Amino acid sequence: MFVEEMDPEVIELVKALNLFPGIKTIESCCGHGKDTFNIWFVADDLKRLPQVLWYISGCHNGGIYGWAVEVTTDCGMNPAKFRLGSSSKGKQAYSEARRIAKFIRGRVD
């Protein structure tokens, strides 16, 4: 992981996601206050994906709603990757990401 090349706002959540065996983050963007917060990852073991989904669900993580995971591919139909994204932007998204990361670290670490 090249922390020096990452938006500072995504680092905590990227590190937390990488705690899950079989989950590897590959790209991220904080949205820079204009767009939504996004982290792309691959899953070597799809059995871990429900665990990631559980932690980002507002009914489990203390009421942080509006975050979702979507499956994507590219124009070359390369293997599927996942995008964890917020519906919020800017300071609200950054705060939510920190809270989700703390929630994950407190249970997975």
Biopython code that builds the backbone (N, CA, C, O; Angstrom):
import numpy as np
from Bio.PDB.StructureBuilder import StructureBuilder

atoms = [
    (1, "MET", "N", (0.861, -1.179, 0.000)),
    (1, "MET", "CA", (0.000, 0.000, 0.000)),
    (1, "MET", "C", (0.899, 1.231, 0.000)),
    (1, "MET", "O", (1.814, 1.341, 0.816)),
    (2, "PHE", "N", (0.637, 2.143, -0.908)),
    (2, "PHE", "CA", (1.437, 3.359, -1.062)),
    (2, "PHE", "C", (0.727, 4.511, -0.365)),
    (2, "PHE", "O", (0.075, 5.328, -1.016)),
    (3, "VAL", "N", (0.852, 4.578, 0.941)),
    (3, "VAL", "CA", (0.148, 5.564, 1.750)),
    (3, "VAL", "C", (0.483, 6.983, 1.313)),
    (3, "VAL", "O", (-0.389, 7.851, 1.322)),
    (4, "GLU", "N", (1.733, 7.232, 0.932)),
    (4, "GLU", "CA", (2.117, 8.589, 0.548)),
    (4, "GLU", "C", (1.409, 9.062, -0.713)),
    (4, "GLU", "O", (1.382, 10.263, -0.979)),
    (5, "GLU", "N", (0.836, 8.156, -1.497)),
    (5, "GLU", "CA", (0.128, 8.523, -2.717)),
    (5, "GLU", "C", (-1.382, 8.571, -2.525)),
    (5, "GLU", "O", (-2.111, 8.845, -3.478)),
    (6, "MET", "N", (-1.860, 8.314, -1.333)),
    (6, "MET", "CA", (-3.299, 8.231, -1.078)),
    (6, "MET", "C", (-3.836, 9.540, -0.519)),
    (6, "MET", "O", (-3.125, 10.287, 0.154)),
    (7, "ASP", "N", (-5.121, 9.803, -0.815)),
    (7, "ASP", "CA", (-5.791, 10.915, -0.149)),
    (7, "ASP", "C", (-5.782, 10.610, 1.345)),
    (7, "ASP", "O", (-6.168, 9.510, 1.741)),
    (8, "PRO", "N", (-5.355, 11.545, 2.183)),
    (8, "PRO", "CA", (-5.268, 11.264, 3.625)),
    (8, "PRO", "C", (-6.596, 10.809, 4.223)),
    (8, "PRO", "O", (-6.610, 10.026, 5.173)),
    (9, "GLU", "N", (-7.702, 11.288, 3.681)),
    (9, "GLU", "CA", (-9.028, 10.978, 4.229)),
    (9, "GLU", "C", (-9.414, 9.510, 4.070)),
    (9, "GLU", "O", (-10.288, 9.030, 4.791)),
    (10, "VAL", "N", (-8.777, 8.779, 3.135)),
    (10, "VAL", "CA", (-9.158, 7.381, 2.897)),
    (10, "VAL", "C", (-8.289, 6.378, 3.644)),
    (10, "VAL", "O", (-8.653, 5.207, 3.752)),
    (11, "ILE", "N", (-7.160, 6.814, 4.154)),
    (11, "ILE", "CA", (-6.165, 5.883, 4.696)),
    (11, "ILE", "C", (-6.721, 5.003, 5.814)),
    (11, "ILE", "O", (-6.501, 3.792, 5.798)),
    (12, "GLU", "N", (-7.428, 5.573, 6.773)),
    (12, "GLU", "CA", (-7.939, 4.770, 7.900)),
    (12, "GLU", "C", (-8.877, 3.670, 7.438)),
    (12, "GLU", "O", (-8.773, 2.534, 7.901)),
    (13, "LEU", "N", (-9.799, 3.992, 6.523)),
    (13, "LEU", "CA", (-10.757, 2.990, 6.062)),
    (13, "LEU", "C", (-10.081, 1.964, 5.151)),
    (13, "LEU", "O", (-10.424, 0.783, 5.207)),
    (14, "VAL", "N", (-9.148, 2.378, 4.332)),
    (14, "VAL", "CA", (-8.399, 1.427, 3.500)),
    (14, "VAL", "C", (-7.668, 0.421, 4.396)),
    (14, "VAL", "O", (-7.728, -0.786, 4.158)),
    (15, "LYS", "N", (-6.988, 0.915, 5.408)),
    (15, "LYS", "CA", (-6.278, 0.017, 6.326)),
    (15, "LYS", "C", (-7.239, -0.942, 7.025)),
    (15, "LYS", "O", (-6.930, -2.121, 7.197)),
    (16, "ALA", "N", (-8.400, -0.437, 7.425)),
    (16, "ALA", "CA", (-9.390, -1.290, 8.092)),
    (16, "ALA", "C", (-9.909, -2.372, 7.153)),
    (16, "ALA", "O", (-10.048, -3.525, 7.561)),
    (17, "LEU", "N", (-10.198, -2.018, 5.905)),
    (17, "LEU", "CA", (-10.685, -3.017, 4.942)),
    (17, "LEU", "C", (-9.641, -4.090, 4.676)),
    (17, "LEU", "O", (-9.974, -5.260, 4.489)),
    (18, "ASN", "N", (-8.384, -3.687, 4.660)),
    (18, "ASN", "CA", (-7.322, -4.652, 4.415)),
    (18, "ASN", "C", (-7.094, -5.604, 5.590)),
    (18, "ASN", "O", (-6.306, -6.543, 5.474)),
    (19, "LEU", "N", (-7.767, -5.379, 6.713)),
    (19, "LEU", "CA", (-7.697, -6.322, 7.831)),
    (19, "LEU", "C", (-8.452, -7.613, 7.533)),
    (19, "LEU", "O", (-8.160, -8.652, 8.125)),
    (20, "PHE", "N", (-9.424, -7.555, 6.617)),
    (20, "PHE", "CA", (-10.207, -8.738, 6.276)),
    (20, "PHE", "C", (-9.372, -9.668, 5.402)),
    (20, "PHE", "O", (-8.919, -9.254, 4.335)),
    (21, "PRO", "N", (-9.156, -10.910, 5.822)),
    (21, "PRO", "CA", (-8.453, -11.855, 4.951)),
    (21, "PRO", "C", (-9.224, -12.003, 3.636)),
    (21, "PRO", "O", (-10.450, -12.113, 3.634)),
    (22, "GLY", "N", (-8.497, -12.003, 2.533)),
    (22, "GLY", "CA", (-9.148, -12.165, 1.236)),
    (22, "GLY", "C", (-9.605, -10.874, 0.603)),
    (22, "GLY", "O", (-10.060, -10.888, -0.541)),
    (23, "ILE", "N", (-9.502, -9.747, 1.308)),
    (23, "ILE", "CA", (-9.899, -8.440, 0.780)),
    (23, "ILE", "C", (-8.636, -7.620, 0.557)),
    (23, "ILE", "O", (-7.797, -7.509, 1.451)),
    (24, "LYS", "N", (-8.501, -7.046, -0.633)),
    (24, "LYS", "CA", (-7.333, -6.217, -0.950)),
    (24, "LYS", "C", (-7.804, -4.955, -1.667)),
    (24, "LYS", "O", (-8.401, -5.031, -2.741)),
    (25, "THR", "N", (-7.536, -3.809, -1.078)),
    (25, "THR", "CA", (-7.908, -2.547, -1.717)),
    (25, "THR", "C", (-6.950, -2.276, -2.868)),
    (25, "THR", "O", (-5.766, -2.606, -2.797)),
    (26, "ILE", "N", (-7.485, -1.660, -3.944)),
    (26, "ILE", "CA", (-6.672, -1.429, -5.134)),
    (26, "ILE", "C", (-6.690, 0.019, -5.612)),
    (26, "ILE", "O", (-5.834, 0.412, -6.404)),
    (27, "GLU", "N", (-7.636, 0.812, -5.152)),
    (27, "GLU", "CA", (-7.747, 2.197, -5.594)),
    (27, "GLU", "C", (-8.677, 2.923, -4.632)),
    (27, "GLU", "O", (-9.521, 2.300, -3.988)),
    (28, "SER", "N", (-8.523, 4.239, -4.533)),
    (28, "SER", "CA", (-9.397, 5.001, -3.642)),
    (28, "SER", "C", (-9.406, 6.463, -4.036)),
    (28, "SER", "O", (-8.493, 6.949, -4.705)),
    (29, "CYS", "N", (-10.463, 7.166, -3.606)),
    (29, "CYS", "CA", (-10.563, 8.610, -3.807)),
    (29, "CYS", "C", (-11.528, 9.161, -2.763)),
    (29, "CYS", "O", (-12.616, 8.621, -2.566)),
    (30, "CYS", "N", (-11.128, 10.226, -2.104)),
    (30, "CYS", "CA", (-11.971, 10.824, -1.066)),
    (30, "CYS", "C", (-13.092, 11.679, -1.652)),
    (30, "CYS", "O", (-14.021, 12.054, -0.937)),
    (31, "GLY", "N", (-13.013, 11.988, -2.940)),
    (31, "GLY", "CA", (-14.023, 12.841, -3.571)),
    (31, "GLY", "C", (-13.660, 14.312, -3.548)),
    (31, "GLY", "O", (-14.271, 15.114, -4.255)),
    (32, "HIS", "N", (-12.679, 14.676, -2.749)),
    (32, "HIS", "CA", (-12.173, 16.051, -2.681)),
    (32, "HIS", "C", (-13.272, 17.085, -2.442)),
    (32, "HIS", "O", (-13.211, 18.200, -2.961)),
    (33, "GLY", "N", (-14.284, 16.701, -1.647)),
    (33, "GLY", "CA", (-15.358, 17.617, -1.287)),
    (33, "GLY", "C", (-16.397, 17.835, -2.363)),
    (33, "GLY", "O", (-17.416, 18.479, -2.111)),
    (34, "LYS", "N", (-16.165, 17.312, -3.566)),
    (34, "LYS", "CA", (-17.080, 17.523, -4.693)),
    (34, "LYS", "C", (-17.839, 16.269, -5.076)),
    (34, "LYS", "O", (-18.980, 16.342, -5.530)),
    (35, "ASP", "N", (-17.209, 15.118, -4.894)),
    (35, "ASP", "CA", (-17.804, 13.839, -5.269)),
    (35, "ASP", "C", (-17.853, 12.921, -4.053)),
    (35, "ASP", "O", (-17.354, 13.257, -2.979)),
    (36, "THR", "N", (-18.458, 11.768, -4.243)),
    (36, "THR", "CA", (-18.565, 10.802, -3.162)),
    (36, "THR", "C", (-17.222, 10.132, -2.886)),
    (36, "THR", "O", (-16.313, 10.161, -3.715)),
    (37, "PHE", "N", (-17.122, 9.545, -1.734)),
    (37, "PHE", "CA", (-15.947, 8.836, -1.221)),
    (37, "PHE", "C", (-15.998, 7.417, -1.790)),
    (37, "PHE", "O", (-17.048, 6.779, -1.721)),
    (38, "ASN", "N", (-14.900, 6.903, -2.350)),
    (38, "ASN", "CA", (-14.901, 5.572, -2.963)),
    (38, "ASN", "C", (-13.608, 4.827, -2.689)),
    (38, "ASN", "O", (-12.521, 5.404, -2.705)),
    (39, "ILE", "N", (-13.749, 3.531, -2.436)),
    (39, "ILE", "CA", (-12.609, 2.629, -2.323)),
    (39, "ILE", "C", (-12.940, 1.389, -3.154)),
    (39, "ILE", "O", (-13.993, 0.775, -2.978)),
    (40, "TRP", "N", (-12.032, 1.029, -4.056)),
    (40, "TRP", "CA", (-12.196, -0.162, -4.870)),
    (40, "TRP", "C", (-11.347, -1.268, -4.276)),
    (40, "TRP", "O", (-10.235, -1.030, -3.805)),
    (41, "PHE", "N", (-11.886, -2.488, -4.302)),
    (41, "PHE", "CA", (-11.152, -3.624, -3.758)),
    (41, "PHE", "C", (-11.497, -4.894, -4.519)),
    (41, "PHE", "O", (-12.507, -4.965, -5.220)),
    (42, "VAL", "N", (-10.640, -5.890, -4.367)),
    (42, "VAL", "CA", (-10.911, -7.216, -4.905)),
    (42, "VAL", "C", (-11.071, -8.158, -3.721)),
    (42, "VAL", "O", (-10.604, -7.886, -2.614)),
    (43, "ALA", "N", (-11.735, -9.257, -3.982)),
    (43, "ALA", "CA", (-11.965, -10.254, -2.939)),
    (43, "ALA", "C", (-11.453, -11.601, -3.432)),
    (43, "ALA", "O", (-12.011, -12.186, -4.360)),
    (44, "ASP", "N", (-10.391, -12.086, -2.806)),
    (44, "ASP", "CA", (-9.863, -13.413, -3.148)),
    (44, "ASP", "C", (-10.805, -14.498, -2.648)),
    (44, "ASP", "O", (-10.849, -15.598, -3.198)),
    (45, "ASP", "N", (-11.547, -14.185, -1.617)),
    (45, "ASP", "CA", (-12.447, -15.131, -0.985)),
    (45, "ASP", "C", (-13.799, -14.445, -0.818)),
    (45, "ASP", "O", (-13.962, -13.607, 0.068)),
    (46, "LEU", "N", (-14.765, -14.793, -1.659)),
    (46, "LEU", "CA", (-16.071, -14.130, -1.599)),
    (46, "LEU", "C", (-16.816, -14.408, -0.301)),
    (46, "LEU", "O", (-17.792, -13.722, 0.002)),
    (47, "LYS", "N", (-16.384, -15.385, 0.462)),
    (47, "LYS", "CA", (-17.010, -15.656, 1.754)),
    (47, "LYS", "C", (-16.784, -14.510, 2.735)),
    (47, "LYS", "O", (-17.512, -14.393, 3.721)),
    (48, "ARG", "N", (-15.785, -13.660, 2.480)),
    (48, "ARG", "CA", (-15.507, -12.511, 3.341)),
    (48, "ARG", "C", (-16.380, -11.306, 2.988)),
    (48, "ARG", "O", (-16.547, -10.406, 3.811)),
    (49, "LEU", "N", (-16.928, -11.279, 1.797)),
    (49, "LEU", "CA", (-17.707, -10.122, 1.363)),
    (49, "LEU", "C", (-18.903, -9.824, 2.268)),
    (49, "LEU", "O", (-19.116, -8.656, 2.595)),
    (50, "PRO", "N", (-19.695, -10.810, 2.692)),
    (50, "PRO", "CA", (-20.799, -10.491, 3.603)),
    (50, "PRO", "C", (-20.335, -9.820, 4.894)),
    (50, "PRO", "O", (-21.052, -8.995, 5.461)),
    (51, "GLN", "N", (-19.145, -10.171, 5.351)),
    (51, "GLN", "CA", (-18.626, -9.535, 6.560)),
    (51, "GLN", "C", (-18.367, -8.047, 6.320)),
    (51, "GLN", "O", (-18.701, -7.217, 7.165)),
    (52, "VAL", "N", (-17.778, -7.708, 5.179)),
    (52, "VAL", "CA", (-17.562, -6.297, 4.834)),
    (52, "VAL", "C", (-18.906, -5.578, 4.764)),
    (52, "VAL", "O", (-19.050, -4.481, 5.305)),
    (53, "LEU", "N", (-19.881, -6.179, 4.110)),
    (53, "LEU", "CA", (-21.207, -5.575, 3.976)),
    (53, "LEU", "C", (-21.854, -5.343, 5.330)),
    (53, "LEU", "O", (-22.510, -4.322, 5.537)),
    (54, "TRP", "N", (-21.677, -6.274, 6.249)),
    (54, "TRP", "CA", (-22.258, -6.142, 7.584)),
    (54, "TRP", "C", (-21.707, -4.906, 8.286)),
    (54, "TRP", "O", (-22.460, -4.159, 8.912)),
    (55, "TYR", "N", (-20.398, -4.688, 8.187)),
    (55, "TYR", "CA", (-19.756, -3.569, 8.877)),
    (55, "TYR", "C", (-20.129, -2.208, 8.312)),
    (55, "TYR", "O", (-20.077, -1.210, 9.031)),
    (56, "ILE", "N", (-20.504, -2.146, 7.044)),
    (56, "ILE", "CA", (-20.880, -0.846, 6.473)),
    (56, "ILE", "C", (-22.381, -0.593, 6.532)),
    (56, "ILE", "O", (-22.850, 0.469, 6.123)),
    (57, "SER", "N", (-23.120, -1.546, 7.030)),
    (57, "SER", "CA", (-24.568, -1.391, 7.146)),
    (57, "SER", "C", (-24.917, -0.508, 8.345)),
    (57, "SER", "O", (-24.457, -0.751, 9.460)),
    (58, "GLY", "N", (-25.721, 0.502, 8.106)),
    (58, "GLY", "CA", (-26.096, 1.443, 9.162)),
    (58, "GLY", "C", (-26.775, 0.806, 10.353)),
    (58, "GLY", "O", (-26.682, 1.325, 11.465)),
    (59, "CYS", "N", (-27.462, -0.315, 10.147)),
    (59, "CYS", "CA", (-28.143, -0.947, 11.281)),
    (59, "CYS", "C", (-27.162, -1.700, 12.176)),
    (59, "CYS", "O", (-27.534, -2.115, 13.274)),
    (60, "HIS", "N", (-25.916, -1.885, 11.732)),
    (60, "HIS", "CA", (-24.905, -2.556, 12.545)),
    (60, "HIS", "C", (-23.807, -1.628, 13.040)),
    (60, "HIS", "O", (-23.239, -1.862, 14.108)),
    (61, "ASN", "N", (-23.497, -0.579, 12.283)),
    (61, "ASN", "CA", (-22.329, 0.247, 12.593)),
    (61, "ASN", "C", (-22.640, 1.516, 13.385)),
    (61, "ASN", "O", (-21.821, 2.434, 13.435)),
    (62, "GLY", "N", (-23.786, 1.566, 13.985)),
    (62, "GLY", "CA", (-24.111, 2.720, 14.813)),
    (62, "GLY", "C", (-24.853, 3.829, 14.079)),
    (62, "GLY", "O", (-24.860, 4.976, 14.525)),
    (63, "GLY", "N", (-25.478, 3.488, 12.955)),
    (63, "GLY", "CA", (-26.325, 4.463, 12.271)),
    (63, "GLY", "C", (-25.664, 5.254, 11.158)),
    (63, "GLY", "O", (-26.122, 6.351, 10.836)),
    (64, "ILE", "N", (-24.598, 4.730, 10.557)),
    (64, "ILE", "CA", (-23.965, 5.400, 9.423)),
    (64, "ILE", "C", (-24.572, 4.802, 8.154)),
    (64, "ILE", "O", (-24.135, 3.754, 7.678)),
    (65, "TYR", "N", (-25.567, 5.470, 7.623)),
    (65, "TYR", "CA", (-26.288, 4.975, 6.451)),
    (65, "TYR", "C", (-25.764, 5.618, 5.169)),
    (65, "TYR", "O", (-25.078, 6.640, 5.215)),
    (66, "GLY", "N", (-26.086, 5.022, 4.039)),
    (66, "GLY", "CA", (-25.734, 5.603, 2.752)),
    (66, "GLY", "C", (-24.452, 5.074, 2.143)),
    (66, "GLY", "O", (-24.014, 5.572, 1.106)),
    (67, "TRP", "N", (-23.839, 4.075, 2.764)),
    (67, "TRP", "CA", (-22.649, 3.451, 2.200)),
    (67, "TRP", "C", (-23.062, 2.118, 1.580)),
    (67, "TRP", "O", (-23.886, 1.402, 2.149)),
    (68, "ALA", "N", (-22.499, 1.779, 0.424)),
    (68, "ALA", "CA", (-22.877, 0.553, -0.270)),
    (68, "ALA", "C", (-21.684, 0.000, -1.038)),
    (68, "ALA", "O", (-20.724, 0.714, -1.328)),
    (69, "VAL", "N", (-21.765, -1.284, -1.359)),
    (69, "VAL", "CA", (-20.766, -1.942, -2.188)),
    (69, "VAL", "C", (-21.436, -2.347, -3.480)),
    (69, "VAL", "O", (-22.526, -2.919, -3.479)),
    (70, "GLU", "N", (-20.766, -2.040, -4.595)),
    (70, "GLU", "CA", (-21.277, -2.439, -5.904)),
    (70, "GLU", "C", (-20.201, -3.235, -6.626)),
    (70, "GLU", "O", (-19.008, -3.002, -6.434)),
    (71, "VAL", "N", (-20.629, -4.168, -7.450)),
    (71, "VAL", "CA", (-19.716, -4.977, -8.248)),
    (71, "VAL", "C", (-19.514, -4.271, -9.579)),
    (71, "VAL", "O", (-20.478, -3.833, -10.206)),
    (72, "THR", "N", (-18.255, -4.160, -10.015)),
    (72, "THR", "CA", (-17.957, -3.498, -11.280)),
    (72, "THR", "C", (-16.954, -4.322, -12.082)),
    (72, "THR", "O", (-16.304, -5.223, -11.550)),
    (73, "THR", "N", (-16.841, -4.005, -13.346)),
    (73, "THR", "CA", (-15.777, -4.519, -14.203)),
    (73, "THR", "C", (-15.401, -3.401, -15.149)),
    (73, "THR", "O", (-15.964, -2.309, -15.068)),
    (74, "ASP", "N", (-14.468, -3.647, -16.036)),
    (74, "ASP", "CA", (-14.078, -2.603, -16.983)),
    (74, "ASP", "C", (-14.458, -3.009, -18.400)),
    (74, "ASP", "O", (-15.076, -4.054, -18.605)),
    (75, "CYS", "N", (-14.097, -2.198, -19.363)),
    (75, "CYS", "CA", (-14.466, -2.449, -20.759)),
    (75, "CYS", "C", (-13.867, -3.742, -21.302)),
    (75, "CYS", "O", (-14.389, -4.315, -22.258)),
    (76, "GLY", "N", (-12.783, -4.201, -20.702)),
    (76, "GLY", "CA", (-12.151, -5.444, -21.126)),
    (76, "GLY", "C", (-12.720, -6.667, -20.434)),
    (76, "GLY", "O", (-12.211, -7.773, -20.620)),
    (77, "MET", "N", (-13.773, -6.489, -19.634)),
    (77, "MET", "CA", (-14.406, -7.565, -18.870)),
    (77, "MET", "C", (-13.392, -8.311, -18.008)),
    (77, "MET", "O", (-13.431, -9.537, -17.903)),
    (78, "ASN", "N", (-12.491, -7.561, -17.397)),
    (78, "ASN", "CA", (-11.545, -8.155, -16.468)),
    (78, "ASN", "C", (-12.291, -8.650, -15.235)),
    (78, "ASN", "O", (-13.463, -8.320, -15.054)),
    (79, "PRO", "N", (-11.637, -9.431, -14.391)),
    (79, "PRO", "CA", (-12.330, -9.947, -13.205)),
    (79, "PRO", "C", (-13.025, -8.838, -12.409)),
    (79, "PRO", "O", (-12.586, -7.689, -12.375)),
    (80, "ALA", "N", (-14.104, -9.228, -11.788)),
    (80, "ALA", "CA", (-14.915, -8.281, -11.023)),
    (80, "ALA", "C", (-14.111, -7.648, -9.898)),
    (80, "ALA", "O", (-13.250, -8.272, -9.279)),
    (81, "LYS", "N", (-14.429, -6.386, -9.664)),
    (81, "LYS", "CA", (-13.901, -5.692, -8.494)),
    (81, "LYS", "C", (-15.083, -5.021, -7.822)),
    (81, "LYS", "O", (-16.167, -4.931, -8.397)),
    (82, "PHE", "N", (-14.874, -4.560, -6.628)),
    (82, "PHE", "CA", (-15.951, -3.990, -5.835)),
    (82, "PHE", "C", (-15.639, -2.537, -5.521)),
    (82, "PHE", "O", (-14.482, -2.153, -5.348)),
    (83, "ARG", "N", (-16.703, -1.733, -5.451)),
    (83, "ARG", "CA", (-16.556, -0.331, -5.083)),
    (83, "ARG", "C", (-17.370, -0.068, -3.836)),
    (83, "ARG", "O", (-18.593, -0.210, -3.834)),
    (84, "LEU", "N", (-16.680, 0.317, -2.772)),
    (84, "LEU", "CA", (-17.335, 0.768, -1.550)),
    (84, "LEU", "C", (-17.474, 2.273, -1.678)),
    (84, "LEU", "O", (-16.477, 2.986, -1.793)),
    (85, "GLY", "N", (-18.700, 2.755, -1.658)),
    (85, "GLY", "CA", (-18.906, 4.186, -1.844)),
    (85, "GLY", "C", (-19.909, 4.771, -0.871)),
    (85, "GLY", "O", (-20.802, 4.089, -0.368)),
    (86, "SER", "N", (-19.730, 6.055, -0.627)),
    (86, "SER", "CA", (-20.642, 6.797, 0.242)),
    (86, "SER", "C", (-21.692, 7.495, -0.605)),
    (86, "SER", "O", (-21.518, 7.656, -1.813)),
    (87, "SER", "N", (-22.767, 7.904, 0.022)),
    (87, "SER", "CA", (-23.714, 8.799, -0.642)),
    (87, "SER", "C", (-23.423, 10.239, -0.232)),
    (87, "SER", "O", (-23.873, 11.184, -0.880)),
    (88, "SER", "N", (-22.670, 10.392, 0.841)),
    (88, "SER", "CA", (-22.309, 11.719, 1.346)),
    (88, "SER", "C", (-21.009, 12.196, 0.683)),
    (88, "SER", "O", (-20.292, 11.427, 0.043)),
    (89, "LYS", "N", (-20.738, 13.487, 0.863)),
    (89, "LYS", "CA", (-19.540, 14.097, 0.285)),
    (89, "LYS", "C", (-18.826, 14.924, 1.344)),
    (89, "LYS", "O", (-19.394, 15.260, 2.384)),
    (90, "GLY", "N", (-17.573, 15.243, 1.059)),
    (90, "GLY", "CA", (-16.824, 16.170, 1.897)),
    (90, "GLY", "C", (-16.666, 15.728, 3.333)),
    (90, "GLY", "O", (-16.487, 14.546, 3.624)),
    (91, "LYS", "N", (-16.736, 16.710, 4.237)),
    (91, "LYS", "CA", (-16.473, 16.457, 5.659)),
    (91, "LYS", "C", (-17.371, 15.387, 6.245)),
    (91, "LYS", "O", (-16.937, 14.620, 7.105)),
    (92, "GLN", "N", (-18.623, 15.321, 5.794)),
    (92, "GLN", "CA", (-19.522, 14.294, 6.309)),
    (92, "GLN", "C", (-19.021, 12.905, 5.914)),
    (92, "GLN", "O", (-18.989, 12.000, 6.748)),
    (93, "ALA", "N", (-18.633, 12.730, 4.657)),
    (93, "ALA", "CA", (-18.117, 11.431, 4.195)),
    (93, "ALA", "C", (-16.833, 11.066, 4.929)),
    (93, "ALA", "O", (-16.639, 9.908, 5.297)),
    (94, "TYR", "N", (-15.956, 12.041, 5.145)),
    (94, "TYR", "CA", (-14.695, 11.773, 5.830)),
    (94, "TYR", "C", (-14.954, 11.316, 7.268)),
    (94, "TYR", "O", (-14.317, 10.381, 7.754)),
    (95, "SER", "N", (-15.881, 11.976, 7.933)),
    (95, "SER", "CA", (-16.228, 11.617, 9.306)),
    (95, "SER", "C", (-16.838, 10.214, 9.359)),
    (95, "SER", "O", (-16.489, 9.411, 10.224)),
    (96, "GLU", "N", (-17.743, 9.932, 8.436)),
    (96, "GLU", "CA", (-18.371, 8.610, 8.393)),
    (96, "GLU", "C", (-17.322, 7.529, 8.142)),
    (96, "GLU", "O", (-17.355, 6.473, 8.775)),
    (97, "ALA", "N", (-16.396, 7.786, 7.225)),
    (97, "ALA", "CA", (-15.346, 6.811, 6.913)),
    (97, "ALA", "C", (-14.488, 6.522, 8.137)),
    (97, "ALA", "O", (-14.141, 5.370, 8.397)),
    (98, "ARG", "N", (-14.144, 7.571, 8.894)),
    (98, "ARG", "CA", (-13.353, 7.369, 10.120)),
    (98, "ARG", "C", (-14.130, 6.527, 11.123)),
    (98, "ARG", "O", (-13.563, 5.641, 11.763)),
    (99, "ARG", "N", (-15.422, 6.798, 11.261)),
    (99, "ARG", "CA", (-16.238, 6.040, 12.216)),
    (99, "ARG", "C", (-16.372, 4.577, 11.797)),
    (99, "ARG", "O", (-16.303, 3.682, 12.640)),
    (100, "ILE", "N", (-16.563, 4.330, 10.494)),
    (100, "ILE", "CA", (-16.660, 2.947, 10.010)),
    (100, "ILE", "C", (-15.329, 2.234, 10.228)),
    (100, "ILE", "O", (-15.309, 1.084, 10.667)),
    (101, "ALA", "N", (-14.219, 2.904, 9.926)),
    (101, "ALA", "CA", (-12.896, 2.304, 10.123)),
    (101, "ALA", "C", (-12.684, 1.934, 11.590)),
    (101, "ALA", "O", (-12.190, 0.848, 11.894)),
    (102, "LYS", "N", (-13.054, 2.830, 12.489)),
    (102, "LYS", "CA", (-12.909, 2.564, 13.918)),
    (102, "LYS", "C", (-13.767, 1.369, 14.336)),
    (102, "LYS", "O", (-13.331, 0.534, 15.128)),
    (103, "PHE", "N", (-14.978, 1.293, 13.806)),
    (103, "PHE", "CA", (-15.871, 0.182, 14.098)),
    (103, "PHE", "C", (-15.259, -1.137, 13.633)),
    (103, "PHE", "O", (-15.273, -2.121, 14.372)),
    (104, "ILE", "N", (-14.719, -1.162, 12.406)),
    (104, "ILE", "CA", (-14.084, -2.380, 11.882)),
    (104, "ILE", "C", (-12.877, -2.753, 12.737)),
    (104, "ILE", "O", (-12.745, -3.905, 13.152)),
    (105, "ARG", "N", (-11.995, -1.793, 13.002)),
    (105, "ARG", "CA", (-10.781, -2.083, 13.769)),
    (105, "ARG", "C", (-11.112, -2.614, 15.167)),
    (105, "ARG", "O", (-10.400, -3.468, 15.695)),
    (106, "GLY", "N", (-12.174, -2.115, 15.750)),
    (106, "GLY", "CA", (-12.545, -2.556, 17.089)),
    (106, "GLY", "C", (-13.044, -3.980, 17.151)),
    (106, "GLY", "O", (-13.108, -4.570, 18.230)),
    (107, "ARG", "N", (-13.400, -4.542, 16.006)),
    (107, "ARG", "CA", (-13.942, -5.897, 16.001)),
    (107, "ARG", "C", (-13.109, -6.900, 15.209)),
    (107, "ARG", "O", (-13.144, -8.096, 15.498)),
    (108, "VAL", "N", (-12.368, -6.432, 14.224)),
    (108, "VAL", "CA", (-11.613, -7.341, 13.352)),
    (108, "VAL", "C", (-10.162, -7.431, 13.760)),
    (108, "VAL", "O", (-9.543, -8.485, 13.615)),
    (109, "ASP", "N", (-9.608, -6.344, 14.270)),
    (109, "ASP", "CA", (-8.183, -6.254, 14.611)),
    (109, "ASP", "C", (-7.739, -7.360, 15.526)),
    (109, "ASP", "O", (-6.568, -7.418, 15.901)),
]
sb = StructureBuilder()
sb.init_structure("model")
sb.init_model(0)
sb.init_chain("A")
sb.init_seg("    ")
for serial, (resi, resn, name, xyz) in enumerate(atoms, 1):
    if name == "N":
        sb.init_residue(resn, " ", resi, " ")
    sb.init_atom(name, np.array(xyz, "f"), 0.0, 1.0, " ", f" {name:<3s}", serial, name[0])
structure = sb.get_structure()
